[in-house]
Amino acid sequence: MRARPIVLIALALTISSCSSPWGSLRERSSQCVAGRRDCDGDPANGCEVDTDVSREHCGACGRRATVACVQARPLDPRLLAGAAGTMCVSVAGDSLGGVRCWGSNTHNQVAPEAPATVRATPTDPTVSDTSEVHSLTVGDGFGCAIRGPSRTLRCWGNAVRSIVPDGLAALESVVGARMVAAGARHACVALPNPANDRTVIQCFGDNDRGQLGGERTAGPFATVKTGTGAALSIDRFAGIVAGAAHTCAYSEQQIVCWGANDRTQLGRGQRVGSFAIAAANVAISDNFSMVVHDVAAGGDSTCAVVSTTRNGADAGPPVDAATDATADARDAATAPGDSGVGPMDASVDGGQPASTCGEDQSARRRVLCWGALAADRMCSGRQVGAVRTESGAPLEDVERVFVGDRHACAIQQSGAVLCWGDGADGRLADGTPRGPMVAVPIESLRSARTLSIVGAGNVLPQSARTADREGFCALFDETVTPARVKCWGPNTSNQLGDETFAARLSPTPLNVRW
């Protein structure tokens, strides 16, 4: 019995002298230290890969990271945002996160070094922060995100300093934020009300057109209020979006907007003034039960994906009792800088919505728009119009909607992408527009998960919305393109993110080079 250990040891020594199995890739890699591995199977170059940082072998041989590898964790694109020629994505993986931006860097919103520095590849403007990004937005010369387990508001780019009286430190005291949305020179943050489960909105930045939804009394923030003077309180909050100088927040059964209205971007009624400093409901449908699935804003327009079902003469979406549209009409009529146009149409009583083109049948996730994009497609004189396809049928079965300055797009539940509006300067990614509210399919964008098409929309004044401030991108699954993000349109400031700086126009989407 005592001879067996000696025999086993001798056998082990004999095996160890052979090239197999101890010469295998797995065993050679196991002998590597400090995150290094032998991934090519060539013993001559030893442990040639540092899996802590290798994008092709992140954490393990063959495990690819789309954007970056940090601490052996692959960071891949999750959120996409852009405006004014600057594009950004959030990247995340296993509790780590980050931001990568490219394009216009006029205010250090892309790279923290010298202004107007153009980078060959997407760059992290917040290199000291590796916390996860929960919400991402871009304005004209700045960006903001909700980050980390405490959901702290973080902003970057020198432009934000000019619109925040008390500096960035005041912004970063905001924790527990649910979402952030930026316009041209303002931004709004959705915060939980500590007294209940509802959501309140606080805004900072310019307020010359009512962008903040209330008067700023002290500090950088103004709390958005309704016409009664009470704070806007949203039950079952779903999201917040911003155009150049207007903002909308929504739940499943309510959309409220405030700010600029010179192009009817608030969607309330024919006679609202040039802006409103208090939030009130969008006039969407009368005698209908409404479900809101998505809302988007850009430039001077807003669109929503809604389902409606006729429930009887008195049916309508529930409205927060504090949201008094009649009181808001008085507020709008006397707002500083008002154009002198009379108060809101009194028939929109108490925030209850108006007509929806007389369509009594159930609507299956249709797209309704108001503002500049829908200027000549109003329903019965109202300011909300329905998007239709080339056949004349309503655009239905829509999952998400996206709005730019002169065009908009929708992703259907089937994965098809349709766009409408002005197709100049490559906006429609090879689509041909047939009318301002007529959607055409865009095959090159099929199966996109999300889009960023705000472009020059969130730039003020309107005369500054030139083609060189545009930028359009789409985020895909890796099964569609390994690069994950494709961009199209002008490239004056490297908006395409493809390592080229030629001032050219690409009407077709090109892979971003990470």
C-alpha positions as CSV (number, residue, x, y, z in Angstrom):
1,M,0.0,0.0,0.0
2,R,2.8,2.4,0.8
3,A,4.3,2.0,-2.7
4,R,1.2,3.6,-4.4
5,P,2.1,7.3,-3.7
6,I,5.6,6.7,-5.1
7,V,4.1,5.2,-8.3
8,L,1.7,8.1,-8.7
9,I,4.5,10.7,-8.2
10,A,6.6,9.0,-10.8
11,L,3.7,8.9,-13.2
12,A,3.0,12.6,-12.7
13,L,6.7,13.4,-13.4
14,T,6.5,11.4,-16.6
15,I,3.4,13.2,-17.8
16,S,4.9,16.6,-16.9
17,S,7.8,16.0,-19.3
18,C,5.4,15.7,-22.2
19,S,4.1,18.7,-24.2
20,S,0.5,17.5,-23.8
21,P,-1.6,18.1,-21.8
22,W,0.5,20.6,-19.9
23,G,1.4,22.5,-23.1
24,S,-2.3,23.4,-23.6
25,L,-3.5,27.0,-24.0
26,R,-5.4,26.8,-20.7
27,E,-2.5,25.6,-18.7
28,R,-0.1,28.2,-20.1
29,S,-2.6,31.0,-19.4
30,S,-3.1,29.7,-15.9
31,Q,0.6,30.3,-15.3
32,C,0.3,34.0,-16.4
33,V,0.1,36.6,-13.7
34,A,-1.5,40.1,-13.2
35,G,-4.4,39.6,-15.7
36,R,-2.2,38.4,-18.5
37,R,-3.2,35.5,-20.7
38,D,-1.9,33.5,-23.7
39,C,-4.8,34.0,-26.1
40,D,-3.1,33.2,-29.5
41,G,-1.8,29.8,-28.5
42,D,1.7,30.7,-29.4
43,P,4.2,29.7,-26.6
44,A,6.9,31.9,-28.2
45,N,5.3,35.2,-27.2
46,G,4.1,33.9,-23.8
47,C,1.3,35.8,-22.0
48,E,0.9,38.3,-24.7
49,V,-2.6,39.8,-23.7
50,D,-3.4,42.0,-20.8
51,T,-7.1,41.0,-20.3
52,D,-7.6,43.9,-17.8
53,V,-7.6,46.4,-20.8
54,S,-7.7,44.4,-24.0
55,R,-10.9,45.1,-26.0
56,E,-10.6,41.9,-27.9
57,H,-9.9,39.7,-24.8
58,C,-11.6,41.6,-21.9
59,G,-11.3,39.6,-18.7
60,A,-11.0,36.3,-20.7
61,C,-9.6,35.2,-24.1
62,G,-12.2,35.9,-26.8
63,R,-14.5,38.1,-24.7
64,R,-14.8,41.3,-26.8
65,A,-15.7,44.8,-25.5
66,T,-17.2,47.1,-28.1
67,V,-16.0,50.4,-26.7
68,A,-13.5,49.8,-23.9
69,C,-12.2,47.3,-21.4
70,V,-11.8,48.6,-17.8
71,Q,-10.7,46.4,-14.9
72,A,-11.3,43.3,-17.1
73,R,-14.9,44.4,-17.6
74,P,-16.2,45.1,-21.1
75,L,-17.9,48.5,-21.5
76,D,-20.5,48.6,-24.3
77,P,-22.9,51.3,-25.5
78,R,-26.2,51.7,-23.5
79,L,-27.6,55.2,-24.0
80,L,-27.3,57.6,-26.9
81,A,-27.7,61.4,-26.9
82,G,-26.7,64.3,-29.1
83,A,-27.3,68.0,-30.0
84,A,-25.6,70.9,-31.7
85,G,-23.1,68.7,-33.5
86,T,-22.0,66.8,-30.4
87,M,-22.8,63.1,-30.0
88,C,-22.4,61.0,-26.8
89,V,-23.0,57.5,-25.6
90,S,-23.0,56.0,-22.1
91,V,-21.0,52.8,-21.8
92,A,-21.5,50.3,-19.0
93,G,-20.6,46.8,-17.8
94,D,-20.9,45.1,-14.5
95,S,-21.5,48.2,-12.3
96,L,-18.8,50.3,-14.1
97,G,-19.7,53.0,-16.5
98,G,-18.6,56.0,-18.5
99,V,-19.3,58.5,-21.2
100,R,-17.8,58.7,-24.7
101,C,-18.4,61.8,-26.9
102,W,-17.4,63.1,-30.3
103,G,-18.1,65.9,-32.7
104,S,-18.2,69.6,-31.9
105,N,-16.1,70.5,-28.9
106,T,-16.6,74.3,-28.8
107,H,-17.0,74.3,-25.0
108,N,-15.0,71.3,-23.9
109,Q,-18.1,69.1,-24.0
110,V,-16.1,66.3,-25.8
111,A,-12.6,66.6,-24.5
112,P,-11.5,68.4,-21.3
113,E,-8.4,69.9,-22.9
114,A,-8.2,73.0,-25.1
115,P,-11.5,74.2,-26.5
116,A,-12.3,73.3,-30.1
117,T,-9.9,70.3,-30.0
118,V,-11.1,67.7,-32.4
119,R,-10.5,64.1,-31.4
120,A,-9.9,61.2,-33.8
121,T,-12.1,58.8,-31.8
122,P,-14.8,59.2,-29.2
123,T,-13.4,60.6,-25.9
124,D,-14.4,60.5,-22.3
125,P,-15.1,64.1,-21.1
126,T,-15.5,62.8,-17.5
127,V,-12.4,60.7,-17.1
128,S,-12.4,60.9,-13.4
129,D,-15.8,59.3,-13.0
130,T,-16.4,55.6,-13.8
131,S,-19.8,55.3,-12.2
132,E,-22.7,53.8,-14.1
133,V,-24.9,56.2,-16.2
134,H,-28.7,56.0,-15.7
135,S,-29.7,59.0,-17.8
136,L,-27.8,61.0,-20.5
137,T,-28.5,64.2,-22.3
138,V,-26.7,66.8,-24.4
139,G,-27.3,70.5,-24.8
140,D,-25.5,73.2,-26.8
141,G,-22.0,73.0,-25.5
142,F,-22.6,70.8,-22.4
143,G,-23.8,67.4,-21.3
144,C,-25.4,66.0,-18.2
145,A,-25.9,62.5,-16.7
146,I,-27.4,60.8,-13.7
147,R,-24.7,58.6,-12.3
148,G,-23.8,56.1,-9.7
149,P,-25.7,54.3,-7.0
150,S,-26.8,57.6,-5.4
151,R,-28.1,58.8,-8.9
152,T,-26.1,62.1,-8.7
153,L,-26.5,64.8,-11.3
154,R,-23.2,65.4,-13.1
155,C,-22.7,68.0,-15.9
156,W,-19.7,68.9,-18.0
157,G,-18.8,71.4,-20.8
158,N,-18.0,75.0,-20.3
159,A,-21.3,76.2,-21.6
160,V,-23.1,74.9,-18.5
161,R,-21.1,77.4,-16.4
162,S,-22.6,80.3,-18.2
163,I,-26.2,79.2,-17.5
164,V,-25.8,78.2,-13.9
165,P,-25.4,81.2,-11.6
166,D,-23.8,79.2,-8.7
167,G,-21.6,76.9,-10.6
168,L,-21.4,73.1,-11.0
169,A,-21.1,72.4,-7.3
170,A,-24.7,73.4,-6.8
171,L,-25.8,71.0,-9.5
172,E,-23.9,68.1,-8.1
173,S,-25.7,68.4,-4.8
174,V,-28.7,66.8,-6.5
175,V,-29.0,63.1,-5.6
176,G,-31.7,60.6,-6.2
177,A,-32.6,62.0,-9.6
178,R,-34.7,59.9,-11.9
179,M,-33.9,61.5,-15.3
180,V,-32.4,64.6,-16.9
181,A,-33.2,66.4,-20.2
182,A,-31.4,69.3,-21.8
183,G,-32.5,71.9,-24.3
184,A,-30.3,74.5,-25.9
185,R,-29.4,76.5,-22.8
186,H,-31.5,74.9,-20.0
187,A,-31.9,71.5,-18.4
188,C,-34.5,69.9,-16.2
189,V,-34.2,67.1,-13.6
190,A,-36.9,64.7,-12.4
191,L,-36.8,64.1,-8.7
192,P,-38.9,62.0,-6.3
193,N,-41.1,64.0,-4.0
194,P,-40.0,62.9,-0.4
195,A,-43.6,63.3,0.8
196,N,-45.1,60.7,-1.7
197,D,-44.4,58.6,-4.7
198,R,-44.9,61.4,-7.2
199,T,-42.2,63.2,-9.2
200,V,-41.4,66.9,-9.2
201,I,-39.3,68.7,-11.7
202,Q,-36.5,71.2,-11.1
203,C,-34.8,73.2,-14.0
204,F,-31.7,75.4,-14.4
205,G,-30.4,77.6,-17.1
206,D,-32.0,80.4,-19.2
207,N,-35.5,81.4,-18.4
208,D,-36.2,84.1,-21.0
209,R,-38.9,81.9,-22.7
210,G,-40.3,80.2,-19.6
211,Q,-37.9,77.2,-20.0
212,L,-37.7,76.7,-16.2
213,G,-41.4,76.4,-15.7
214,G,-41.4,78.9,-12.8
215,E,-39.5,81.7,-11.3
216,R,-36.0,81.1,-10.0
217,T,-36.0,82.6,-6.5
218,A,-32.6,81.5,-5.2
219,G,-29.8,79.2,-6.3
220,P,-29.6,77.6,-9.8
221,F,-32.9,75.7,-9.7
222,A,-36.5,76.6,-10.3
223,T,-39.3,74.2,-9.4
224,V,-41.8,73.7,-12.3
225,K,-45.2,74.9,-11.3
226,T,-48.8,74.7,-12.6
227,G,-51.1,77.6,-13.3
228,T,-52.3,77.6,-9.7
229,G,-48.8,78.2,-8.4
230,A,-48.4,74.7,-6.9
231,A,-45.5,72.5,-7.8
232,L,-46.1,70.2,-10.7
233,S,-46.6,66.7,-9.2
234,I,-46.6,63.8,-11.6
235,D,-48.0,60.4,-10.6
236,R,-46.4,57.4,-12.1
237,F,-43.7,59.5,-13.9
238,A,-42.4,58.0,-17.1
239,G,-40.0,60.5,-18.7
240,I,-38.9,64.1,-19.4
241,V,-37.8,65.5,-22.8
242,A,-36.7,69.0,-24.0
243,G,-36.7,71.0,-27.2
244,A,-34.6,74.1,-27.7
245,A,-36.7,76.2,-25.3
246,H,-39.5,74.0,-24.1
247,T,-39.8,70.9,-21.9
248,C,-42.4,68.2,-21.5
249,A,-42.8,65.6,-18.7
250,Y,-45.2,62.6,-19.0
251,S,-46.7,59.6,-17.2
252,E,-48.8,56.8,-18.8
253,Q,-51.9,59.0,-19.0
254,Q,-50.6,62.6,-19.0
255,I,-48.3,64.9,-20.9
256,V,-47.5,68.4,-19.6
257,C,-45.4,71.0,-21.3
258,W,-44.0,74.5,-20.5
259,G,-41.7,77.1,-22.1
260,A,-41.6,78.5,-25.6
261,N,-44.8,78.3,-27.7
262,D,-44.1,80.6,-30.6
263,R,-44.4,77.6,-33.0
264,T,-47.2,75.9,-30.9
265,Q,-44.7,73.5,-29.4
266,L,-46.8,73.2,-26.2
267,G,-49.8,71.7,-28.0
268,R,-52.4,73.3,-25.9
269,G,-54.8,75.3,-28.1
270,Q,-54.7,78.0,-30.7
271,R,-54.4,81.1,-28.6
272,V,-51.6,80.4,-26.1
273,G,-49.0,83.2,-26.1
274,S,-45.4,83.1,-27.2
275,F,-44.4,81.2,-24.0
276,A,-45.9,79.9,-20.8
277,I,-44.0,79.8,-17.5
278,A,-46.4,77.2,-16.0
279,A,-47.0,73.6,-16.9
280,A,-50.3,72.4,-18.4
281,N,-51.7,69.4,-20.3
282,V,-51.2,68.9,-24.0
283,A,-54.6,68.9,-25.7
284,I,-54.6,65.4,-27.3
285,S,-57.9,63.7,-27.3
286,D,-61.5,64.3,-26.1
287,N,-63.8,61.5,-24.9
288,F,-60.9,59.0,-25.1
289,S,-59.0,56.9,-22.6
290,M,-55.3,57.5,-23.4
291,V,-52.1,55.6,-22.8
292,V,-48.8,57.4,-23.4
293,H,-46.0,55.1,-24.5
294,D,-43.2,57.5,-25.4
295,V,-42.6,61.2,-25.9
296,A,-39.8,63.1,-27.7
297,A,-38.9,66.7,-28.3
298,G,-36.4,68.6,-30.4
299,G,-36.1,72.1,-31.7
300,D,-39.6,73.5,-31.8
301,S,-41.6,70.3,-32.0
302,T,-42.8,67.4,-29.8
303,C,-44.2,64.0,-30.7
304,A,-45.8,61.3,-28.7
305,V,-46.7,57.6,-29.1
306,V,-50.2,57.1,-27.7
307,S,-53.0,54.5,-27.7
308,T,-56.6,55.8,-27.4
309,T,-59.8,53.9,-26.8
310,R,-63.2,55.6,-26.9
311,N,-64.9,55.3,-23.5
312,G,-67.9,57.5,-23.8
313,A,-68.8,61.2,-23.8
314,D,-67.2,62.1,-20.5
315,A,-64.1,60.0,-20.7
316,G,-60.6,61.5,-20.6
317,P,-57.2,61.0,-19.1
318,P,-56.9,61.7,-15.4
319,V,-55.3,65.1,-14.7
320,D,-53.4,66.2,-11.6
321,A,-55.8,68.4,-9.6
322,A,-53.1,71.0,-9.4
323,T,-52.8,71.3,-13.1
324,D,-55.3,74.0,-13.9
325,A,-55.1,74.9,-17.6
326,T,-57.4,77.9,-17.1
327,A,-55.2,79.4,-14.5
328,D,-52.2,78.7,-16.7
329,A,-54.0,80.6,-19.5
330,R,-54.1,83.7,-17.2
331,D,-50.4,83.2,-16.4
332,A,-49.5,82.8,-20.1
333,A,-51.5,86.0,-21.1
334,T,-49.5,88.1,-18.6
335,A,-46.1,86.4,-18.9
336,P,-43.2,88.8,-19.4
337,G,-42.2,88.9,-23.1
338,D,-45.6,87.6,-24.2
339,S,-46.4,88.3,-27.8
340,G,-49.7,89.8,-26.9
341,V,-51.7,86.9,-28.2
342,G,-54.7,86.2,-26.0
343,P,-55.1,83.4,-23.4
344,M,-55.5,79.8,-24.1
345,D,-58.7,78.5,-25.8
346,A,-61.2,78.4,-23.0
347,S,-62.7,75.2,-24.3
348,V,-59.7,73.3,-23.0
349,D,-61.1,73.4,-19.6
350,G,-59.1,72.3,-16.5
351,G,-56.5,70.7,-18.7
352,Q,-58.9,68.3,-20.3
353,P,-57.8,67.4,-23.8
354,A,-59.3,68.5,-27.1
355,S,-60.4,66.8,-30.3
356,T,-58.4,64.0,-32.1
357,C,-59.5,64.4,-35.7
358,G,-62.9,62.7,-35.1
359,E,-61.4,59.2,-35.1
360,D,-63.6,57.1,-32.9
361,Q,-61.9,53.8,-33.4
362,S,-59.2,52.5,-31.1
363,A,-55.8,53.8,-32.0
364,R,-52.9,51.3,-31.8
365,R,-49.8,53.1,-30.6
366,R,-50.0,56.0,-33.1
367,V,-47.7,59.0,-33.4
368,L,-49.1,62.5,-32.8
369,C,-47.0,65.6,-33.2
370,W,-47.3,69.3,-32.4
371,G,-45.2,72.3,-33.0
372,A,-43.2,73.2,-36.1
373,L,-43.2,69.7,-37.6
374,A,-47.0,69.5,-37.6
375,A,-47.7,73.1,-38.6
376,D,-49.8,72.2,-41.6
377,R,-51.3,69.0,-40.4
378,M,-53.6,70.2,-37.6
379,C,-56.6,68.2,-36.6
380,S,-59.8,70.3,-36.8
381,G,-57.9,73.5,-36.1
382,R,-56.1,72.1,-33.1
383,Q,-52.4,71.9,-32.7
384,V,-51.9,68.2,-32.6
385,G,-51.6,66.2,-35.8
386,A,-51.3,62.5,-36.6
387,V,-48.4,61.1,-38.6
388,R,-49.5,58.9,-41.6
389,T,-47.7,56.5,-43.9
390,E,-47.5,56.8,-47.7
391,S,-50.7,54.9,-48.1
392,G,-52.6,57.5,-46.1
393,A,-53.1,55.1,-43.1
394,P,-52.1,56.3,-39.6
395,L,-48.6,55.3,-38.6
396,E,-49.3,52.6,-35.9
397,D,-47.6,49.9,-33.8
398,V,-44.8,52.3,-32.8
399,E,-42.4,51.5,-30.0
400,R,-40.5,54.8,-29.8
401,V,-40.4,58.2,-31.4
402,F,-37.5,60.7,-32.0
403,V,-37.6,64.4,-33.0
404,G,-35.1,66.7,-34.7
405,D,-35.3,70.2,-35.9
406,R,-36.8,69.5,-39.3
407,H,-37.6,65.8,-39.2
408,A,-38.6,63.0,-36.9
409,C,-38.4,59.2,-36.9
410,A,-40.2,56.3,-35.2
411,I,-39.2,52.7,-34.4
412,Q,-42.0,50.2,-34.9
413,Q,-42.5,47.1,-32.8
414,S,-41.4,45.1,-35.8
415,G,-38.0,46.8,-35.8
416,A,-38.8,48.9,-38.9
417,V,-37.8,52.6,-38.8
418,L,-39.8,55.3,-40.5
419,C,-39.0,59.0,-40.8
420,W,-40.8,62.1,-42.0
421,G,-40.0,65.8,-42.6
422,D,-37.2,67.6,-44.4
423,G,-34.7,65.1,-45.9
424,A,-32.0,67.7,-46.9
425,D,-28.4,67.4,-45.5
426,G,-28.8,63.6,-45.2
427,R,-31.3,63.8,-42.4
428,L,-33.3,60.8,-43.4
429,A,-30.4,58.4,-44.0
430,D,-31.3,57.8,-47.6
431,G,-35.0,58.1,-47.2
432,T,-37.1,60.3,-49.5
433,P,-39.6,62.6,-47.7
434,R,-43.1,62.7,-49.2
435,G,-44.5,65.3,-46.8
436,P,-44.0,66.8,-43.4
437,M,-46.2,64.3,-41.7
438,V,-45.8,61.3,-44.1
439,A,-43.5,58.6,-42.8
440,V,-41.3,56.6,-45.2
441,P,-39.4,53.4,-44.3
442,I,-35.6,53.8,-43.8
443,E,-34.0,50.4,-44.5
444,S,-30.5,51.4,-43.4
445,L,-31.9,52.0,-39.9
446,R,-33.9,48.8,-39.6
447,S,-33.5,47.1,-36.2
448,A,-32.0,50.2,-34.5
449,R,-32.5,50.2,-30.8
450,T,-32.5,54.0,-30.3
451,L,-31.7,57.1,-32.3
452,S,-30.3,60.6,-31.7
453,I,-31.5,63.1,-34.3
454,V,-32.0,66.3,-32.4
455,G,-29.0,67.8,-34.4
456,A,-29.2,71.6,-34.7
457,G,-32.7,71.6,-33.2
458,N,-31.5,72.4,-29.7
459,V,-29.6,75.5,-30.8
460,L,-30.7,79.1,-30.2
461,P,-31.4,81.3,-31.9
462,Q,-33.1,79.6,-34.8
463,S,-30.8,81.3,-37.3
464,A,-27.9,79.4,-35.8
465,R,-29.4,76.0,-36.7
466,T,-27.1,75.5,-39.6
467,A,-26.2,72.2,-41.3
468,D,-22.8,72.1,-39.6
469,R,-24.5,71.8,-36.2
470,E,-26.4,68.7,-37.3
471,G,-25.5,65.2,-36.2
472,F,-27.5,61.9,-36.4
473,C,-26.7,58.5,-34.9
474,A,-28.3,55.1,-34.2
475,L,-27.5,52.4,-31.7
476,F,-27.8,48.8,-32.9
477,D,-27.4,45.4,-31.3
478,E,-24.1,43.7,-31.9
479,T,-25.8,41.2,-34.2
480,V,-26.5,44.1,-36.6
481,T,-23.1,45.8,-36.5
482,P,-20.1,45.0,-34.2
483,A,-19.4,48.8,-33.9
484,R,-22.9,49.2,-32.3
485,V,-23.2,52.9,-33.3
486,K,-23.6,54.3,-36.8
487,C,-23.8,58.0,-37.7
488,W,-24.8,59.9,-40.8
489,G,-25.1,63.5,-42.1
490,P,-22.5,66.2,-42.0
491,N,-18.9,65.8,-40.7
492,T,-17.8,69.3,-40.2
493,S,-16.8,68.6,-36.6
494,N,-16.2,64.8,-36.8
495,Q,-19.9,64.1,-36.1
496,L,-19.6,60.8,-37.9
497,G,-17.0,59.6,-35.4
498,D,-15.1,57.6,-38.1
499,E,-11.7,59.2,-37.6
500,T,-12.1,61.5,-40.6
501,F,-12.3,65.2,-40.4
502,A,-13.2,66.1,-44.0
503,A,-16.2,68.5,-44.2
504,R,-18.2,65.9,-46.2
505,L,-21.8,64.7,-46.1
506,S,-22.6,61.0,-45.6
507,P,-26.3,60.3,-46.4
508,T,-25.8,56.7,-45.3
509,P,-24.9,55.5,-41.8
510,L,-21.2,54.8,-41.1
511,N,-19.7,52.8,-38.2
512,V,-18.2,54.9,-35.3
513,R,-14.6,53.9,-34.8
514,W,-13.9,53.3,-31.1
